[in-house]
Amino acid sequence: MKLTKNIPIFVSSACILWLSNIAFVNAQEPAHALTIHTEHFPPYNYARQENITGINVEIVKALCEHAGVDCNFALFPWNRAMRMTKNTASTGLVSTARKEEREDEFLWVGPLVSGINCVYKLTSRDDISINTNTDLSNYILGTSSDASYIDLLSQLGFDENKNLILYRGKYGALKPFVVGRIDLIIGSATSIASQLEHVDLSVGFVQPVARISSENLSGNYLALNKTTPSAVVDKLKAAYVYLNESGSIDKIRDSFKKDSDLTRPTSVDQELWNICMSEYE
């Protein structure tokens, strides 16, 4: 009889323990899951040994962890990544320029890390003389067709029918640039070295001739599909504030810095060189 009486007590205790464990596990599980789309564009986002990383990818990973959001990352060509994020729930896109025409297409978290953008020529091109930004349109510039600053280039006097050539992919302009079919390219201190590696050049082979105003570029962000629950967006924004104020974002950014030993040509504008070769905004 004692055994019979004890059985219900034992089962009841086990059930309570089991239910408690389930409740604990559920409390630890993220409230929401996101797939973050990105492209290969070092040092902001890229694949390395089957791992997707980069300055802004690592920042977003930290945001997701702090916010309790389960984030997975997927690498695609930029136009496809943009299209998928617009059309698919529970997705995000990084690193995304927060342009005016995109403002209502996404929900935004950031800003993340971006570089100072400048126009560059080959150091060997003595025939290119640029004293002010109005001189830029006297030359042919090449850039990616999905670049975020095409509208800005139009304001600077560049026209597809005259002096602007758009190439597919991030690096399509580099070979024409090296052989002199185009005169100018755009890059930042954080990305120009990675770009030039695609044509086996170092930063010493180029020099900046003008800075692109940062006011018109508005920085890099995590762009979220508009159906993302407001609670998730709020958690990620709160995580951003915390990580930014605590210095964690600066630590991630600094971990990607490379020691640079750049020989500055004596013929260049030293002030412009210092600005364009600064690591970050």
Secondary structure as GFF3:
##gff-version 3
##sequence-region A 1 281
A	DSSP	alpha_helix	2	28	.	.	.	ID=ss1
A	DSSP	beta_strand	32	38	.	.	.	ID=ss2
A	DSSP	beta_strand	46	48	.	.	.	ID=ss3
A	DSSP	beta_strand	51	53	.	.	.	ID=ss4
A	DSSP	alpha_helix	55	67	.	.	.	ID=ss5
A	DSSP	beta_strand	69	75	.	.	.	ID=ss6
A	DSSP	alpha_helix	78	87	.	.	.	ID=ss7
A	DSSP	beta_strand	91	97	.	.	.	ID=ss8
A	DSSP	three_ten_helix	100	105	.	.	.	ID=ss9
A	DSSP	beta_strand	107	109	.	.	.	ID=ss10
A	DSSP	beta_strand	117	122	.	.	.	ID=ss11
A	DSSP	three_ten_helix	133	138	.	.	.	ID=ss12
A	DSSP	beta_strand	141	144	.	.	.	ID=ss13
A	DSSP	alpha_helix	150	155	.	.	.	ID=ss14
A	DSSP	beta_strand	164	167	.	.	.	ID=ss15
A	DSSP	alpha_helix	174	179	.	.	.	ID=ss16
A	DSSP	beta_strand	185	188	.	.	.	ID=ss17
A	DSSP	alpha_helix	192	197	.	.	.	ID=ss18
A	DSSP	three_ten_helix	203	205	.	.	.	ID=ss19
A	DSSP	beta_strand	206	211	.	.	.	ID=ss20
A	DSSP	three_ten_helix	214	216	.	.	.	ID=ss21
A	DSSP	beta_strand	220	224	.	.	.	ID=ss22
A	DSSP	alpha_helix	230	245	.	.	.	ID=ss23
A	DSSP	alpha_helix	248	255	.	.	.	ID=ss24
A	DSSP	alpha_helix	270	276	.	.	.	ID=ss25
###
